[in-house]
Amino acid sequence: MDRLKAMQTFVRIVEANSFTKAAETLDLPRAALTATIKKLEAFLGTQLLQRTTRRLSLTPDGADYFRKCLEILQAVDDAEGTYRGQGGGQPRGKLRVELPGTFGRRVVVPHLAGFCRAYPELDLVLSLNERFQDLTEQGLDCSLRVGVLQDSAMVARPLGGMDCLTCAAPDYLAAHGTPQAWSELREHRGVLHFSGRTGRPYDWDFVVDGSVVTTEIRGAIAVSDADANASCALQGMGLAQVARYQVREHLASGALVEVLAATPPTPMPISLLYPQGRMSSPRLRVFADWLAALLRADPDLQAKL
């Protein structure tokens, strides 16, 4: 029995809280994981997991062994990362990354060919969605997040700030007038952008004399997708608050017009989230550094927070 592989399998099962989910992320049959755990328990002479039809839980010995496995596997990653770096070796293996749908499609995906050419031995698995998943449960190495982070046991690496603005189509402004102050928004209609995670509309906020104020706005339509938010604004359905990078070409062509420029919305932080200790992995480290450089090249993604 390969004890290191067995430790890795055991940790993945515990993190995923499921033999089936762990098997999917490891690209192995579920039966292979079951056999590995049985061999590991026989080798150690103790039961590690309690399995029922609905639950998977650690025994006291299993919890202690899990903590020690994490320490050992982290030490292995540290050692390999150090010597591969000195030897000039390429990071290799599979890296699972979660990206916000709109941001990933527009900012990250168009540049992936360059990353893959630079690291040909690294297999990248991307999950693009707006409803973020549990990193450990889904076997993800990292997740790019836009917005204020919720409390989390994960480590967050700040990567930038997303510049945002309030805008509308010329047809809407011609029909309803151009607001001159944020306090006039109660007389206007807006495209409401709501969170796919909570179902609640995002606040409309403005930086006024160094302070942040929020206000409500009526809306005839609410969407959970950032691209749909901008599309509705382009169709004259109301004012919208959007990321500047997302509508640059529409502002340049005049299809959208920025309003209330003197009191812009607060920038949104951009962070890379990953489990404790994971950054020592050469795979994750090179991706995080590449992503940071990619965002630094775009001034609309480096707004001061």
N, C-alpha and C positions, 0 to 999 in steps of 0.2 A: 504493500500500500504506500502510495506517495503521500507522506504525512502533510507536506506543505499544501498539496492540492486538496487534501481532505479538510484542512483548516480553512482554506479559501471557500470550499463548498459549504462548510458548516456556517461560516460567517454570512455568506450570501443568503442562505436559507433563513437565518435569524433576522437579517435586515429586511428581507422581503416578507417575513412572517408567513411564508408559504412555500412548499416544495414546488408547486406548479409554476409560480411566478419566478422563483429562483432558477428553475430549469429553463424557462424562456430566456432570461437574461444571460444565462451561461451557454445557451445553444446546446443543451444536453437533454437527453430523455429524462423524464421524471424518475423512471426506474433506476437510472444510473445514480441519481442523487440519493435515493432511498438506500441503495446498496452501499454507497460510500459511508453514509451515516451509521448503518448497521456495523460495518467493518470498524469504523472509528470507535464506536461505543464498545465493541468487543475488545479492541486493542487497549482502550483505557480502562476497561473493567467497570464502567459506570454508565448509567443512562444520562444522556444530554438533553433530550427533547421528550416532552410529553405530547403525544399526538392523539387527537380525537377527530371526529368527522367535521367539527366546526372550529376547533382551536388548535393552535400550536404554541406551546409555552416552554420555557427553559426550566429544567430542574435546578436546584441550588448548585450542583456540580457543573451543570451546563452553563449557568450564568458566570461562574468563576472561570471556566474554561474559555468562554466567549471573550471575556476581558483580556485573558492572557493571549488568545489568538490575535486580537486586534494589535496588541503590543508587538508580537512577533512579526506579523505581516507588515506592520509599519516599519519595523527595523529592516526587513528585507527590502522594502521599497526604497528606503533611505540609502541603503548600501548600493543597490543596483543603480539608483539615480546618480550617486556620486561617481561611481567608476565608469558608467556609460558616458557621463559627461566628460570625464577626463580622457576617455579613449575616443571621443568624437563619434560614438555610436548613435544611430538614429533611434528615437523612441519608437516602439512598436506595440502592436496589440490593438484592442478595441477601445474606443472612447465614446461613451454615450452622453450626448449633450441635449439639453432642452432649451428651446428658444421661443420667445413670444412670436406668435404667427406673423403679424404684419412686420414687426421689426426684423425678424429673422429673414423673411422673404426679401425685404427691401435693402437691408444694410449688410447682412452677413452672407447669405447664400450667393449673391453675385460675385463674391470674392473668394469663394471656397476653392476654386481651381488652383489658385496660387498657394494656398495652404497645403493642399494635397500634393502638389508638385514638390514643395519643400520637405514634406514628411511622407514619403511614399510607402513607408512600412507601417503607417498608422491607419487603422480602419475607423472611419468616423460614422457614427450612427446618430442622426438628428431626429428629434421629435419637436415638431412645430405645432404649438397650440396656445390658446389663451387661458386655459384653465390648468394652472400649474399642478404638478403631481408631487407626491412624496418621493424625494430623491432616493432614499435608502430602499423604500418598498419597491420602486420601479427599477432599481439597479442603475440609476443615473449617476454619472461622475460629477456633473455640474449643471447649473441652470442659470441662464441669463434672465435677470429680473429688471423690469422698469417700474419705478414708483417706490414709495416708502415701504420698506420691508416690514413684515410682521415679525413678532418675536419668534426666534428660531434657534435651535441648537447648532445650526449650520454656521460656517464661516462666510463672511461677505467681503469680497474684494471690490472696492469702488472703482468704476471704470469711466465715469463721466456724468454729465447732466444733460438731459434732453431739453432743448429750447422749444418752448411752446408759444402759440399766439392765438388770438381770436380773429376770425375771418368770416367772410360771407361772399356770395356771388354778387356781381353788379346788379343783376335783376332784382335780387332781394332788397338791396340797399335802395335801388330806385323806387321800389314799391313801398318800403317801410321806413326809409330814412336811415342815416348813418348815426349810430350812437356816439355821443361826444364824451360820455362818462359812464363808468360801470354802473352807476346808480340808475341809469336810464334803461337797463336791460329788462326791467319788469314790463316795459312797453313793447318788448320784442319777443320773437320766437327763436328757440334754439334747437339744434339737433342734440339730443341727449345721448351721451355715451355711458353705458352702464357696465359694471364689472361682471364678467362671466362667472366669477368665483362667488361673489356675494349677491348679485342681482340688483345692486344699488347703483344709481347714477353717480358718476364722479362729480365732485364739487366743481363749480365754476369759481375759480379764485383769481385774484389780481394783486399785484404788488403795488401798493399805494403809499407813497412817501416812506418807503422802507418797511412798511407793515403789510401783512397779508390779510385781505378781506375776502369773504365768500358771499355769494349771492345765489338766489334761485332764479330760474328762467323757465318760462312755459315752453313746452315742446310738443309738436304734433307727432314726432317719431322718436323712438329710442332704439339704439343699436348697441350690440356688444362688440363690434369689430371696428378697429381703427380705420381701415380702408373704407368701410361703409359709412363711417362718420364723415370723412372727407367727401365721399361721393354724394351724400345727401346735401352737403353744403354747396357743392358744385351745381346741383340741380335747383338751387335757390330755395331750399326747404327751411332755411333759417341760418342763424349764426352758429358757428361751431368753434370749439377750442380743440386744436390739433397740434401735432408735433411739426415744427418748421421743416425738418428734413423731408417730411412726408408730402408737402405741398409746394416745394420750391418752384417746380416747373409751372404750376398753376398761378403762383404769385407773379412769376416773371412774364407769363403770357397775358395776365390780367383776368384770367378765368376766376380767380379769387382775389379779394382785396382785404388787406389787413386793417383791422379797426382797433381802437383803444391801444395803440402802440405804446403810449406813454405809461400805461399800467398793464404790463404783460402778465400772463399767468406765471405762477412759480415754476421753475424748471423741475423736471422729474429725474431723480437719481437713477443711474444705471449701475447695476451691481452683478457680479458673478458669485453665485452661491454654490458652496460645495461642502462636503462633510469634513469634520475635524481631521486634520492630518493628511488630507488627500493631496494637497498642493505639492507634496514631495514627489508625487508621481510624475515622471518625465512627460508622460502623455498629456496630462492635464496642464502642466506648467507651460509647455510650448504653446498649447492652444490658448491659454489665458493671456500669455504675453502677445501672441498674434492678435487676439481680439482687442486687447488694450491699444495696440498700435493702430489697428483699423479704426477704432473710434477716435483716437487722438487726431487722425487725419481729417476729421470732419468737424468744423467749428460749431455746427449746429448740435453736436453731441458732446460738447465740452463746455456747456453753460455753467456759470458760477452758481453753486448751490447756496 
